[in-house]
Amino acid sequence: MSIPRFIENAIQYVSEAVTRIFAPNDDAYPNIGVQPFDGEPNKDEKSADW
């Protein structure tokens, strides 16, 4: 592999990473907000002594 080809591949690799980092968010999470805790806390009196 020639040096110019290696440099070209390195630049493409880094530029694709930068593009992915700064691209708009593409997550498909629903906008539901913060959900309250509806469960019961653990009432076990045991302590974890390691």
DSSP file (Angstrom, degrees, kcal/mol; ACC not computed):
  #  RESIDUE AA STRUCTURE BP1 BP2  ACC     N-H-->O    O-->H-N    N-H-->O    O-->H-N    TCO  KAPPA ALPHA  PHI   PSI    X-CA   Y-CA   Z-CA
    1    1 A M              0   0    0      0, 0.0     2,-0.1     0, 0.0     0, 0.0   0.000 360.0 360.0 360.0 131.3    0.0    0.0    0.0
    2    2 A S     >  -     0   0    0      1,-0.1     4,-2.0     4,-0.0     5,-0.1  -0.384 360.0-115.3 -79.3 159.0    1.4    3.3   -1.0
    3    3 A I  H  > S+     0   0    0      1,-0.2     4,-2.5     2,-0.2     5,-0.2   0.903 113.4  52.6 -63.5 -44.7    1.8    6.2    1.5
    4    4 A P  H  > S+     0   0    0      0, 0.0     4,-2.3     0, 0.0    -1,-0.2   0.899 110.2  49.3 -60.4 -37.3   -0.7    8.5   -0.3
    5    5 A R  H  > S+     0   0    0      2,-0.2     4,-2.3     1,-0.2    -2,-0.2   0.899 110.8  50.4 -67.0 -39.4   -3.3    5.8   -0.3
    6    6 A F  H  X S+     0   0    0     -4,-2.0     4,-2.2     2,-0.2    -1,-0.2   0.913 111.4  47.9 -63.3 -44.0   -2.7    5.2    3.5
    7    7 A I  H  X S+     0   0    0     -4,-2.5     4,-2.5     2,-0.2     5,-0.2   0.902 110.6  51.9 -64.5 -41.2   -3.1    8.9    4.2
    8    8 A E  H  X S+     0   0    0     -4,-2.3     4,-2.2    -5,-0.2    -2,-0.2   0.912 110.8  47.4 -61.5 -43.5   -6.3    9.1    2.2
    9    9 A N  H  X S+     0   0    0     -4,-2.3     4,-2.3     2,-0.2    -2,-0.2   0.885 111.8  50.7 -65.5 -38.9   -7.8    6.1    4.1
   10   10 A A  H  X S+     0   0    0     -4,-2.2     4,-2.2     2,-0.2    -2,-0.2   0.917 110.9  47.8 -65.4 -43.7   -6.8    7.7    7.4
   11   11 A I  H  X S+     0   0    0     -4,-2.5     4,-2.6     1,-0.2    -2,-0.2   0.903 112.4  49.4 -64.0 -41.7   -8.3   11.0    6.6
   12   12 A Q  H  X S+     0   0    0     -4,-2.2     4,-2.2    -5,-0.2    -2,-0.2   0.903 110.1  51.5 -64.4 -41.0  -11.5    9.3    5.4
   13   13 A Y  H  X S+     0   0    0     -4,-2.3     4,-1.6     2,-0.2    -2,-0.2   0.925 114.0  42.9 -61.4 -46.3  -11.7    7.2    8.6
   14   14 A V  H  X S+     0   0    0     -4,-2.2     4,-2.4     1,-0.2    -2,-0.2   0.904 113.1  51.5 -69.1 -41.5  -11.3   10.3   10.8
   15   15 A S  H  X S+     0   0    0     -4,-2.6     4,-2.3     1,-0.2    -1,-0.2   0.866 108.1  52.0 -67.2 -34.7  -13.7   12.4    8.8
   16   16 A E  H  X S+     0   0    0     -4,-2.2     4,-2.1     2,-0.2    -1,-0.2   0.885 110.3  49.4 -66.2 -37.6  -16.4    9.7    8.9
   17   17 A A  H  X S+     0   0    0     -4,-1.6     4,-2.2     2,-0.2    -2,-0.2   0.925 111.8  47.5 -66.2 -44.2  -16.1    9.6   12.7
   18   18 A V  H  X S+     0   0    0     -4,-2.4     4,-2.2     1,-0.2    -2,-0.2   0.897 111.2  51.9 -63.9 -40.2  -16.3   13.4   13.0
   19   19 A T  H  < S+     0   0    0     -4,-2.3     4,-0.5     1,-0.2    -1,-0.2   0.902 110.7  47.8 -63.1 -40.9  -19.4   13.4   10.8
   20   20 A R  H >< S+     0   0    0     -4,-2.1     3,-0.5     1,-0.2    -2,-0.2   0.885 111.6  50.3 -69.0 -37.4  -21.1   10.7   12.8
   21   21 A I  H 3< S+     0   0    0     -4,-2.2    -2,-0.2     1,-0.2    -1,-0.2   0.919 118.8  36.2 -65.7 -43.6  -20.3   12.5   16.1
   22   22 A F  T 3< S+     0   0    0     -4,-2.2    -1,-0.2    -5,-0.2    -2,-0.2   0.285  92.3 112.3 -98.0  10.4  -21.7   15.9   15.0
   23   23 A A  S <  S-     0   0    0     -3,-0.5     3,-0.1    -4,-0.5    -3,-0.0  -0.405  81.5 -84.1 -75.8 158.5  -24.6   14.6   12.9
   24   24 A P        -     0   0    0      0, 0.0     2,-0.2     0, 0.0    -1,-0.1  -0.247  57.9 -87.3 -59.7 153.7  -28.1   15.3   14.0
   25   25 A N        -     0   0    0      1,-0.1    -3,-0.0    -3,-0.1     0, 0.0  -0.441  40.8-176.1 -66.5 129.1  -29.5   12.8   16.5
   26   26 A D        +     0   0    0     -2,-0.2     2,-0.1    -3,-0.1    -1,-0.1   0.097  35.3 131.0-115.3  21.8  -31.1    9.8   14.8
   27   27 A D        -     0   0    0      1,-0.1    -2,-0.0     2,-0.0     0, 0.0  -0.482  49.0-149.3 -73.1 146.1  -32.5    8.0   17.9
   28   28 A A        +     0   0    0     -2,-0.1    -1,-0.1     2,-0.0    -2,-0.0  -0.194  43.0 144.2-109.9  40.0  -36.1    7.0   17.7
   29   29 A Y        -     0   0    0      1,-0.1     2,-0.1     2,-0.0    -2,-0.0  -0.564  53.0-113.2 -78.2 142.0  -36.9    7.3   21.4
   30   30 A P        -     0   0    0      0, 0.0     2,-1.6     0, 0.0     3,-0.3  -0.442  23.7-117.3 -72.5 150.1  -40.5    8.5   22.2
   31   31 A N        +     0   0    0      1,-0.2    -2,-0.0    -2,-0.1     0, 0.0  -0.638  65.1 134.5 -86.8  82.3  -40.8   11.9   23.9
   32   32 A I        -     0   0    0     -2,-1.6    -1,-0.2     1,-0.2     2,-0.1   0.604  48.6-145.9-108.4 -15.4  -42.3   10.7   27.2
   33   33 A G        -     0   0    0     -3,-0.3     2,-0.3     2,-0.1    -1,-0.2  -0.299  47.6 -19.2  82.0-167.8  -40.3   12.6   29.7
   34   34 A V        -     0   0    0     -2,-0.1     0, 0.0     1,-0.0     0, 0.0  -0.584  62.1-146.3 -79.7 134.5  -39.2   11.5   33.2
   35   35 A Q        -     0   0    0     -2,-0.3    -2,-0.1     1,-0.0     2,-0.0  -0.858  15.6-123.1-102.9 134.6  -41.2    8.6   34.7
   36   36 A P        -     0   0    0      0, 0.0     2,-0.5     0, 0.0    -1,-0.0  -0.352  31.5-101.0 -71.6 155.7  -41.8    8.5   38.4
   37   37 A F        +     0   0    0      1,-0.1     0, 0.0    -2,-0.0     0, 0.0  -0.682  40.9 174.3 -78.5 121.3  -40.7    5.5   40.4
   38   38 A D        +     0   0    0     -2,-0.5    -1,-0.1     2,-0.1     2,-0.1   0.396  46.5  94.1-107.8  -0.1  -43.7    3.2   41.1
   39   39 A G  S    S-     0   0    0      1,-0.1    -2,-0.0     0, 0.0     0, 0.0  -0.247  77.7-103.3 -89.6 177.4  -41.9    0.3   42.7
   40   40 A E        -     0   0    0     -2,-0.1    -1,-0.1     1,-0.0    -2,-0.1  -0.842  36.3-116.8 -99.8 136.1  -41.3   -0.6   46.3
   41   41 A P        -     0   0    0      0, 0.0     2,-0.4     0, 0.0    -1,-0.0  -0.334  39.8 -92.1 -68.2 155.6  -37.8    0.0   47.8
   42   42 A N        -     0   0    0      1,-0.1     0, 0.0     2,-0.0     0, 0.0  -0.559  37.2-171.9 -70.5 120.9  -35.9   -3.1   49.0
   43   43 A K        +     0   0    0     -2,-0.4     2,-0.3    -3,-0.1    -1,-0.1   0.192  38.2 132.6-100.7  15.2  -36.7   -3.5   52.7
   44   44 A D        -     0   0    0      1,-0.1    -2,-0.0     2,-0.0     0, 0.0  -0.534  47.2-154.6 -69.1 126.5  -34.1   -6.2   53.2
   45   45 A E        +     0   0    0     -2,-0.3     2,-0.2     2,-0.1    -1,-0.1   0.417  57.3 113.5 -86.1   1.9  -32.1   -5.4   56.3
   46   46 A K        -     0   0    0      1,-0.0     2,-0.3     2,-0.0    -2,-0.0  -0.488  56.1-147.4 -75.0 142.3  -29.0   -7.3   55.2
   47   47 A S        -     0   0    0     -2,-0.2     2,-1.3     2,-0.0    -2,-0.1  -0.813  19.1-116.9-106.8 153.7  -25.9   -5.3   54.4
   48   48 A A        -     0   0    0     -2,-0.3     2,-0.8     2,-0.0    -2,-0.0  -0.732  35.3-178.6 -91.0  92.5  -23.4   -6.3   51.8
   49   49 A D              0   0    0     -2,-1.3    -2,-0.0     1,-0.2    -3,-0.0  -0.836 360.0 360.0 -94.1 111.0  -20.2   -6.9   53.8
   50   50 A W              0   0    0     -2,-0.8    -1,-0.2     0, 0.0    -2,-0.0   0.438 360.0 360.0 -90.9 360.0  -17.5   -7.8   51.4
